[in-house]
Amino acid sequence: MRITLFVEGDTERAAIPDLLKRWADSRLSRPIRISPVQFRGWQHYTKDIATRAALALRDPSTAAIGLLDLYGPTFYPANVATARERYAWAKAKFEREVGSDRFVQHFAVHETEAWIFSDPTMLPADIRSAIPGKAANPESINFDEPPSHLLARLYRDRLGRRYQKLIDGVPLLQRISPETVYKRCEHFRLLADDVLRLAGG
């Protein structure tokens, strides 16, 4: 089974298919093919995911996964406030709109950069020493100061330069062990398990 991975940004397109493939290939008898399709942000994703997913799923050998950051979108109803509530509400919304058992919606909680904090040893020493205690649970880096904002502040304060998602974040995600992310991040674990299930593993 081939998997089309629908993502919202450059970082996800560049790094996440490989991260998931490294995790799944270690468990499958044959390598999996994960092809990214990038939208222009969550607004474009919200508008077009049902149409784009339907096109991909015309091929019966293809499954599809949607991946958005939980932080950023403003489509949540006012009474859907916590991370768990937003995750459940938006997952149900997109899966209902696509309407196929070969499509699942996932979210990085609260951003894909949270997965970088799964292994802080990859970060420069000056950054590691300044990581706040809440980052011990990467998915607890929340809406108040989401992971990319935390990295931006640490890079600015400790290294005197900007954190750049493509230049800094992508190489970190390419080096990180998917096993480490799987063990430390519940929502990555749900995503990875669905990759394996859809691949027939």
Beta strands, then each sheet from edge to edge (+ up, - down):
strand 1: 2-7
strand 2: 34-38
strand 3: 62-69
strand 4: 103-108
sheet 1: 2+ 1+ 3+ 4+
end
